[in-house]
Amino acid sequence: MTKKERFLKYLYSKGKSITLTYYTGGSVCPCMISRDANNPAYSAQWHIDNSSAEDCNGTGYIEQTEVSTTLKGNIQTELQSLSNFMNRENKSEIGELQKGDIVLFGQCSASDGSWFDVSNLVEDRDYFTIDSNRYFRRNTTDINFESIVGQVSILKRSQ
């Protein structure tokens, strides 16, 4: 059994249940480029001014499909451990850790234990639900032992 297979087996049998909600398809809402095409940002005013247009509900995307799946993962909640894990580059990119932020050490599909890649999730749109709290992924790093075994992700609790 490879290291990856052992790690996934551990996550599948001992991991905490996590719901991941992500979106597929769709297109960028016109409100995103209404102010500055080089720096797209959601514009509530655009939707007020164009009330007949489809509303993106603040996501910046229209005509997308919501997908929910259940994962299993190893959750670390101790802030000091999280702070030690983060290097200076991560801290500047992610911001200071707040009470309630967590680290997800690996994840797999709850249905069959297969590896589930979270590195392509959209940070401010796709989210994890853990113990009724919503978290957004801020950084994902591969766990590499001779080959990629899994991922470690910093999850920021939604305010």
N, C-alpha and C positions, 0 to 999 in steps of 0.2 A: 504494500500500500504506500502511495507517495505521500509526501508531507501535505500536499494540498488535499488529497483525499481524506487523510486523518483529520485535518483542520475542519473540513466541511462536515465530516461525520460528527465531530464534537459539536459544531454549531447546530446541526440538525437535531441532535439529541438533547443538548443542554441550553441552547440559545433561547433568548427571550423573544416572544412573538411581537412583530412589528408590522404595521400596515404602511405600505408605501403607495402614495398617490402621485401619479405622473401623467403627463399629457402628451399625446401623439398627434401628428398632423397639424392642420391649421395653417394660418398665415399671420403675418405681423399686422396688427391693427393699424389703420391709417393714423390714429391718435399718436402713435409712437414716433412718427416722423413729421408730425405737424409743426413742431417747433424747431427742430434741428436734425437734419438727416444724418449728420456725422455723429450725433450723440443722442440716439433715440431714447425717449423717456415717456412714460404714461402721461396723458393729458386729460384730466377730467373736464377741463373747459372745452376741449374739442368735442367731447360727447354731448355737452350741453348745447354747443353751437350746431351740432349735427345730430339732433335727436332721432332722426329717422334711420340713421346708420346702425348697424349691428353693434351691440355693446360688448366689450371684451371683459367687463367686470373687473377692471384693474389689472388684468394679467398681461395685457399687451398683445394677446393673440385671439383670433376669432376662428370659428369653425374647427375647433380642436376636440379630440376625444379624451375624456378622462378615463384612466385605467387605474384600478386598485389591485394590489397584490399583497399577499402576506409573506413576509420574510422571517427568518430567525437570525438573531445576531447576539454578539457579546457586547453588553453595554457597560461603560465605565463612567461613573458619575462623580467620583472624587475630584474636586477642583484642583487640588495640589498636584495630583497625578496628571491631570490634563495640562496644567501649566508646564510641568516638567517635560511633557511629551512635545509641546510646541516649541519650535525654534523661533528665532527673531523674525525670520522671513514670514513664517506662518502668522505670527502675532500681528505684524503690520498689515497683512492681507485680510485677516479674519477679524481683527479687533480684539479688545480685551474680553476674556471669558467672564461670563456672568453666572450667578447662581442659577442652576437649572440647565446649563449647557452640558452636553455629554459627548463622549467619544464612542463611536460604533466600531468595535474591533472585529471586522469580518461580518459577512452576511451571506445567507443562502436562501434559496426558495424553501418555503415551509411545506410545499407539496411534495417535493422529491429530493431535497438536499443539494440541488445543483447550485453552482456558483452564480451569483447575480451581480453584475457590474453596475455600480452606481455613479461612476465617474462622469457619465454624460448627462446626469440630471441637471435641469435648469435651476440654479440656486434660489431664485426668489419666486419660483412657480411650483416646482415639484416639492413634495414634503413627506416626512415620516410622521406617523402617529404612534406614540409610545405612552402607555398609561394615560390615555385621553389628552395628552399634550402634543402640540404640533411643533415639529423641528424642521429647519431648513439646513441642507448640506452646505458647508462653507469651504471645505477642503477635503480632498481624498488623496491618499498616498497608497501606493501598492506595498503590500507586505511581500518581501522578496527573500526567499531562502532557496538559492540556486535557480529558482524560477518563481513566478508570481503565485503566491499561495492564497492571497486574499487582499482585502483593502482595509485601511483605517480611515474613518471619516469623522471630522469635527461637525457636530450638529448643534446649531444655535437654536435655542428655544424661541418660539414666536411670541411676540409681546401681545 
